[in-house]
Amino acid sequence: MKIVITALGSGGDVFPFIALGQVLQQRGHTVALLANPHFAEAVAQAGLSLVPLGTEDEYLAALRQPEIWHPRRGFAVIWRQLMALTPRILATLQAQIVPHQTVLVGSTLSLATRLAQERHGLPAAMVHLSPNCFLSAYEFPVTSAQPLPSWIPLWARQALLAAIDRGLLDATCAPPLNALRATLGLPPVRSVMRRWLHSPDLTIGAFPEWFAAPQPDWPTSAVVTGFLRLLAHAESPLPDTVQAFLNQGSPPLVFTAGTGMTQAHAFFSCAAQTVAALQRRALFVTRFPETLPLPLPREVLVADHLPFDRLLPQAAVLIHHGGIGTTAAALAAGIPQLIVPFAFDQFDNAARVVRLRIGQRCATLHPERWRAKLEPLLHPAPALTAALRRSQQRMTDAPDASALIADRIEALARARFPTSSTR
């Protein structure tokens, strides 16, 4: 069986699909991973074949648009970029199709996966890494605003969600998508984000039920599996300079704004002031050193990129943007989190961490606010310690999400191609 995986976005969006591709390839399937060449090294290290989408320069140019990280305007910026790229991605994807032997797998941003599914009648699975991809009136997604009050009745939530779906999301998404669909001979669609983006064959929420339980108004094709994570190879230790720093003193604070965050100067400026005020050791993790303030406090080490499953068990607290992969890594390490969300799913992920009582959220880039939020995390009360241990144990006990998702994809293949070998 040939599995064509299309993974779009930053590292946190792409790395999980590398993990999935590894499992599927180990099971004997031919795997083509469509992603930007920025991830070529990680794909090669996993032993997978990369089908390049665009250029690394295009990837970096997209990340460097300031508006992309705006909590309200960022979605429209992303959608315009997606619509510009989708015809090229679709052509690349279609070139990978082997008739009667191909199953498609797409990340949330892979509109081309759904278009190819409809155009060619192929089985397809959409894999959403974050719960806020499922728009539900029962568990309203948290955006940059405060969470919807719990006393609002269900009928009012349903009406509000319908209005957002029609008046805000479809107003942005439907016109350009339907213009493209017309060129492909496909009929127009509506409720793009709430309905169309989910595959009727199989839609996977790659997170555990205790983090986000399925709701009555989710698509009938939806299942949840657990966090889909790409872990470091056993023979890949932390860099010597980082491990030496960790060994030289108390567990540090770890700060990161995400693998794709190019607008993090205010974040790291606030981090430097917070570290100085707390007189704590710290590790700043960023691929964009131009976002760092200079000079940095003496007790700060800077790293380009680190395997968090190796680093975080040796850290005191993780201060981050709220990306789902970073959130899951902190859960697995059993350390508290302070989440400072910028855009997209980060606000909803932060709300779930707060609900689990394993961390805090701070909406402002202010060192005094950060310091106040960090104090109880640095000196955890018994309730926080117990909650961290409970979440960590859940992560430890969870079955491998890559294997569970691979099982589902193989079952889909068997149902659609009963006479072909799927192993």
Secondary structure as GFF3:
##gff-version 3
##sequence-region A 1 423
A	DSSP	beta_strand	2	6	.	.	.	ID=ss1
A	DSSP	alpha_helix	11	26	.	.	.	ID=ss2
A	DSSP	beta_strand	30	35	.	.	.	ID=ss3
A	DSSP	three_ten_helix	37	39	.	.	.	ID=ss4
A	DSSP	alpha_helix	40	45	.	.	.	ID=ss5
A	DSSP	beta_strand	49	52	.	.	.	ID=ss6
A	DSSP	alpha_helix	56	63	.	.	.	ID=ss7
A	DSSP	three_ten_helix	66	69	.	.	.	ID=ss8
A	DSSP	alpha_helix	74	94	.	.	.	ID=ss9
A	DSSP	beta_strand	102	107	.	.	.	ID=ss10
A	DSSP	alpha_helix	111	120	.	.	.	ID=ss11
A	DSSP	beta_strand	124	128	.	.	.	ID=ss12
A	DSSP	three_ten_helix	131	133	.	.	.	ID=ss13
A	DSSP	alpha_helix	154	164	.	.	.	ID=ss14
A	DSSP	pi_helix	165	169	.	.	.	ID=ss15
A	DSSP	alpha_helix	170	183	.	.	.	ID=ss16
A	DSSP	pi_helix	192	196	.	.	.	ID=ss17
A	DSSP	beta_strand	202	205	.	.	.	ID=ss18
A	DSSP	beta_strand	222	224	.	.	.	ID=ss19
A	DSSP	alpha_helix	240	247	.	.	.	ID=ss20
A	DSSP	beta_strand	253	256	.	.	.	ID=ss21
A	DSSP	alpha_helix	265	278	.	.	.	ID=ss22
A	DSSP	beta_strand	282	285	.	.	.	ID=ss23
A	DSSP	three_ten_helix	289	291	.	.	.	ID=ss24
A	DSSP	beta_strand	300	303	.	.	.	ID=ss25
A	DSSP	alpha_helix	308	311	.	.	.	ID=ss26
A	DSSP	three_ten_helix	312	314	.	.	.	ID=ss27
A	DSSP	beta_strand	317	320	.	.	.	ID=ss28
A	DSSP	alpha_helix	324	333	.	.	.	ID=ss29
A	DSSP	beta_strand	337	339	.	.	.	ID=ss30
A	DSSP	alpha_helix	346	355	.	.	.	ID=ss31
A	DSSP	beta_strand	359	361	.	.	.	ID=ss32
A	DSSP	alpha_helix	367	378	.	.	.	ID=ss33
A	DSSP	alpha_helix	382	397	.	.	.	ID=ss34
A	DSSP	alpha_helix	401	416	.	.	.	ID=ss35
###
